[in-house]
């Protein structure tokens, strides 16, 4: 027995292996996934709300939006087949014997949308890192700039032939001490 009488792993936060539906939901291409899942979610919600309504149990590929978001997206038709839709002529039909369940199908689609949002964010981070990676020419240029900086620092400050050191007096030159600034009066 595990801790407090529970079987070992009974409260594990590790997710079990993905179901075939979850695998199908996560098999869409990243660039088209959210748009496709939005449409599939709408179609699924219509069937769940109105299970006996025949018009919601048919997806016609003659509709341009449906064709672009489902028929032309890799694995989208396979996803709908996994949900129970069957191909018939130029459409998909959900047989009367197949019931779509909100807790399984709609929630699964919502979870898949979250999965893709995270995947898109990770892809953006990867792209940003890729852009930050320095190519060979830039790396060499930065090394040369650093070497030049070290060489200049090794020479030390320039003081011997400074123009400021040559100015010792004159009509237009006034020092702070001439005005009494920075001198202690005592006291």
Order of alpha helices (4+ residues) and beta strands (2+ residues): alpha-alpha-beta-alpha-beta-beta-alpha-alpha-alpha
